[in-house]
């Protein structure tokens, strides 16, 4: 398209916009909409109901280019029926809020516009237009912008139902808008904006706030009626607020009966708007897939909470205690496991420990000796070989005074494979199974979810996970020739647990939790300093510069220094060799003479 055609099209649009308005001047500017006579209200016009008059005026306002709202309503004496109602332009009146009192930065919309429509109930029961003011004191919107005005957009019941289904399917709001835009044939034809959908979702959440915990309890009770083997327990604080809860369905309990020899436990955050800590207990099945044993919500990460969780795990599961529990080096978890599972081997996650080497070793030492430490830890066949390699690496790296290395060496029997390989671990040496489970479930949940939202989305994710297990079972049965082993149902069976021995009182929603990794919480000085550095930009611990794209492992300054040291050592060796050759030559000549 040429430039002349573009200019002509833009001129046509401007003419079209101006033609919609009739502009005349007197003492003030007056704007009179230009619409067809069929769409224009007339004094004496009758309607069967107020809704009919309202829809007619909205249609007229959309054609004219302004938005309307209801201003005043009067009811008939002795009856609860509307006798008179007045619709006005959305710019009617004057704002009563002064500039200094405004809490939110918003533009002024009220311009004391006098356009309005008044409808009165007649003796026949119909509604008659008695007042119609057509003139506006402000410019009107053109057809390309009129769909953005407030009275001409709304979230219909169909869209509310559709957005609810989208939310359950974990479709984000901006993706919902894209789907609705494609369905309507353009974003201007949707009938609402993205902000309207956000406001609707917030309204639904606000309506459920205050009864969320009670709905969660009712859900658990309903599940228990459908499945007698469903187990749950709810604990409240002194104010009756939800403090922690534990639940496990029959499938999870049956899985624990088969694969509960090794349990991986870790907590995660940002799964609900209360900041409660999500604590799943997982393991691995015969296909090498992650399987869920039980779940809990905790309000803190204290030893008391972990003991409460582990005791319920023992009470709800059909077999003996696990042979091994894999966690990180959390002190509260360690104390709770010793107290609840004294005969269970507690293994620390080796991945977390190996990951800390870059923190507790300087850049050059980490670069030069980390592979030696890694080989020492992962490739040692027996404790004696590990200790011998460890001492050799420590002496070679001159790390005899490193306190952190001393501390993990003292705990070597809990995390070094050479010390724990004699205990069945289902080929797991770290809590990465739990970390991957957290990442999987977080695809379905977010920190904006209420507890009931979380449960519904979590169940959907769990159904997907279990469907993968069914697929693996199908492959084993239909595509492989294996010997079938029929397990004893009594050894792996489950029994009904009476989790409702006492009636729960009315529950209140939990208080917002302040714990590490979630929501608003107290931060330590080191973390504040680290966040401050991240805000200013990435800092290299090698050269000390901020806002760099490298770190101490690939710092150009350290690499240059090391290369210079190597060159200087090379020159020194060459110099020594030349000196040795010269001295030997001189000695030979002297002997010859």
PyMOL commands that set and color helices and strands:
alter all, ss='L'
color gray80, all
select helices_A, chain A and resi 3-19+50-64+99-101+146-148+150-152+157-168+173-184+187-189+194-208+212-226+250-259+303-316+331-340+350-355+357-360+363-378+383-397+403-410+412-414+417-420+432-441+451-479+489-492+525-536+556-592
alter helices_A, ss='H'
color red, helices_A
select strands_A, chain A and resi 21-25+29-33+46-47+68-75+82-89+116-121+127-133+135-136+231-236+242-248+262-268+277-284+290-298+324-327+345-348
alter strands_A, ss='S'
color yellow, strands_A
deselect
rebuild
show_as cartoon
